[in-house]
Amino acid sequence: MNSKILVTGANGQLGNEIRRICRNFPGLEFIFTDVDMLDITNPDAVSVFMEASRPAIVVNCAAYTNVDGAEESVKNVRKINSLAPQVLAAACAMQDAFLIHISTDYVFDGEATKPYTEDDETNPISVYGNSKLEGEEKIKTVFDNYLILRTSWMYSEFGHNFVRSIISLAKERETLEIVNDQIGSPTYARDLANCIIDIIIKSILNPKAYLPGIYHYANQGSCSWYEFAQEILDVVGIKTCKLVPISTDQFPAVAKRPKYSVLDTTKIRASFGIGIPNWRDSLRECLSSMRS
Ligand SMILES: NC(=O)c1ccc[n+]([C@@H]2O[C@H](COP(=O)([O-])OP(=O)(O)OC[C@H]3O[C@@H](n4cnc5c(N)ncnc54)[C@H](OP(=O)(O)O)[C@@H]3O)[C@@H](O)[C@H]2O)c1
């Protein structure tokens, strides 16, 4: 098997992190694309690109990720999050390539009281969650050569995310109201990027350990958005902004979010022998990387 890996949506948080760590793996050949080079919603473009580049593995980091914006842009969201994964899966099937696709904790409704396993019933409560679940289902109708990794509350040094927003808002304001009744697991995109490469090396390029399917990956431990924000300010050392815990009802968001979306990561840890850091340790690592 060749070791050529096509990464789509490579200018986003996760794609950027894969780009950053790929130099640590000289045995793997990466092709990084984003929408200007390869629009994954265009079946002809995908098929021509796949034919020309012939990757063994496609890592789909491309998505429509604005959860509130999605409520008002249903057609476009479905095109990117639901139909494009099917297009990629079909192109992979044609060329016997493997597809690693990223999905989300927002496929669940948040009514659980313990971490969600891969076998728990899905029931998305937002357009974004619905579109991501539809993407998963469409891949499954095409072939079996896929790995769907559901992750949650992702942040990195790059792009739009909670960590960067909180730091910049806290520098400007004396108080910030943050939701304290939604619980999840913040996940550092670099940890997920390392996990993906680890799985590629241990499993996909080693057919004896070949284990396709759906897996949950999130940093260990959980917290509310308020606790997450407090930890960010503590680590950065911003003392001029006071955080005020509020309920979801008090925060006027366009899209509904699950109240509880902690992911059980037992399956991925056991199947691939992967260690997953605690979210507080990974946050420190990200913030220190941002500083340097
Ligand atoms: N962020 C989170 O909190 C979170 C949580 C759970 C799961 N996830 C999932 O994790 C994956 C990666 O998320 P992320 O935060 O890294 O996303 P991101 O930062 O929003 O990056 C997504 C990238 O996809 C590109 N893209 C959009 N439409 C495209 C198209 N038609 N063709 C090719 N590229 C296209 C975007 O380009 P433009 O910016 O130009 O549109 C962007 O560079 C996604 O599947 C997401 O659903 C994310």
The ligand as a Tripos MOL2 file, in Angstrom:
@<TRIPOS>MOLECULE
LIG
   48    52     1     0     0
SMALL
NO_CHARGES

@<TRIPOS>ATOM
      1 N1        -14.6420   22.9650   15.8400 N.am      1 LIG1
      2 C1        -15.2530   22.1720   16.7010 C.2       1 LIG1
      3 O1        -15.5210   22.5360   17.8670 O.2       1 LIG1
      4 C2        -15.6490   20.7890   16.2900 C.ar      1 LIG1
      5 C3        -16.2700   19.9560   17.2290 C.ar      1 LIG1
      6 C4        -16.6280   18.6670   16.8410 C.ar      1 LIG1
      7 C5        -16.3680   18.2210   15.5570 C.ar      1 LIG1
      8 N2        -15.7790   19.0580   14.6570 N.ar      1 LIG1
      9 C6        -15.5250   18.5530   13.3010 C.3       1 LIG1
     10 O2        -14.1260   18.5020   13.1000 O.3       1 LIG1
     11 C7        -13.8100   18.7350   11.7160 C.3       1 LIG1
     12 C8        -12.7450   19.8090   11.6060 C.3       1 LIG1
     13 O3        -13.2390   20.9760   12.2480 O.3       1 LIG1
     14 P1        -12.4010   22.3340   12.2900 P.3       1 LIG1
     15 O4        -12.7890   23.0250   13.5560 O.co2     1 LIG1
     16 O5        -10.9780   22.0520   11.9720 O.co2     1 LIG1
     17 O6        -13.1130   23.1080   11.0820 O.3       1 LIG1
     18 P2        -12.7270   24.5320   10.4680 P.3       1 LIG1
     19 O7        -11.6250   25.1540   11.2400 O.co2     1 LIG1
     20 O8        -14.0020   25.2650   10.3010 O.co2     1 LIG1
     21 O9        -12.1440   24.1190    9.0480 O.3       1 LIG1
     22 C9        -12.9520   23.5840    8.0540 C.3       1 LIG1
     23 C10       -12.2540   23.8540    6.7380 C.3       1 LIG1
     24 O10       -13.0550   23.2920    5.6920 O.3       1 LIG1
     25 C11       -13.0270   24.2050    4.6050 C.3       1 LIG1
     26 N3        -14.1450   23.9890    3.7160 N.ar      1 LIG1
     27 C12       -15.4200   24.4400    3.8190 C.ar      1 LIG1
     28 N4        -16.1340   24.0640    2.7410 N.ar      1 LIG1
     29 C13       -15.3000   23.3540    1.9490 C.ar      1 LIG1
     30 C14       -15.4520   22.7220    0.7010 C.ar      1 LIG1
     31 N5        -16.6130   22.7310    0.0420 N.pl3     1 LIG1
     32 N6        -14.3840   22.0740    0.1620 N.ar      1 LIG1
     33 C15       -13.2120   22.0620    0.8080 C.ar      1 LIG1
     34 N7        -12.9940   22.6630    1.9990 N.ar      1 LIG1
     35 C16       -14.0380   23.3000    2.5500 C.ar      1 LIG1
     36 C17       -13.0990   25.5560    5.3040 C.3       1 LIG1
     37 O11       -12.7350   26.5800    4.4110 O.3       1 LIG1
     38 P3        -13.3930   28.0440    4.6240 P.3       1 LIG1
     39 O12       -12.9690   28.4930    5.9930 O.co2     1 LIG1
     40 O13       -12.8310   28.8300    3.5000 O.co2     1 LIG1
     41 O14       -14.8910   27.8360    4.5490 O.co2     1 LIG1
     42 C18       -12.1050   25.3500    6.4320 C.3       1 LIG1
     43 O15       -10.7850   25.6260    6.0300 O.3       1 LIG1
     44 C19       -15.1460   19.0780   11.0520 C.3       1 LIG1
     45 O16       -15.6520   17.9330   10.4380 O.3       1 LIG1
     46 C20       -16.0480   19.4710   12.2070 C.3       1 LIG1
     47 O17       -17.4080   19.2120   11.9230 O.3       1 LIG1
     48 C21       -15.3930   20.3180   15.0020 C.ar      1 LIG1
@<TRIPOS>BOND
     1     1     2 1
     2     2     3 2
     3     2     4 1
     4     4     5 ar
     5     4    48 ar
     6     5     6 ar
     7     6     7 ar
     8     7     8 ar
     9     8     9 1
    10     8    48 ar
    11     9    10 1
    12     9    46 1
    13    10    11 1
    14    11    12 1
    15    11    44 1
    16    12    13 1
    17    13    14 1
    18    14    15 2
    19    14    16 1
    20    14    17 1
    21    17    18 1
    22    18    19 2
    23    18    20 1
    24    18    21 1
    25    21    22 1
    26    22    23 1
    27    23    24 1
    28    23    42 1
    29    24    25 1
    30    25    26 1
    31    25    36 1
    32    26    27 ar
    33    26    35 ar
    34    27    28 ar
    35    28    29 ar
    36    29    30 ar
    37    29    35 ar
    38    30    31 1
    39    30    32 ar
    40    32    33 ar
    41    33    34 ar
    42    34    35 ar
    43    36    37 1
    44    36    42 1
    45    37    38 1
    46    38    39 2
    47    38    40 1
    48    38    41 1
    49    42    43 1
    50    44    45 1
    51    44    46 1
    52    46    47 1
@<TRIPOS>SUBSTRUCTURE
     1 LIG1         1 GROUP 0 **** ****
